[in-house]
Each structure stands twice: as structure tokens, then as C-alpha cells.
């Protein structure tokens, strides 16, 4: 899951970056 955070800054699309962070947040909270 850390890969999402590490790779997010490399993405050009802000939408995709936000999507990765939301996915990570959801997984950490068991959603």
C-alpha cells in the first residue's frame, strides 16, 4: 500500500493521485 503514496507524486493527473490517496485511506480504515 505504501507504493500508492510513493508513486502518487509521479502522476501527472491530479485526479488519479487523489484516487490513490483515497484508496489508501479506505484500506487503512477497513473500507
C-alpha positions in Angstrom: 0.0 0.0 0.0 2.9 2.3 0.5 3.6 2.1 -3.2 0.4 4.2 -3.8 1.9 7.1 -1.7 5.3 6.7 -3.2 4.0 6.7 -6.8 1.3 9.3 -6.4 3.7 12.3 -6.8 4.9 10.9 -10.1 1.5 11.0 -11.6 0.6 14.0 -13.8 -3.2 13.6 -13.3 -4.3 15.2 -10.1 -7.5 13.0 -10.2 -5.5 9.8 -10.3 -3.3 11.0 -7.5 -6.3 11.8 -5.4 -7.8 8.4 -6.2 -4.7 6.6 -5.0 -4.8 8.5 -1.7 -8.5 7.8 -1.2 -7.9 4.1 -1.9 -5.1 4.0 0.6 -7.1 5.8 3.2 -10.1 3.5 2.7 -7.9 0.4 3.0 -6.3 1.6 6.2 -9.7 2.1 7.7 -11.0 -1.2 6.5 -13.4 0.1 3.9 
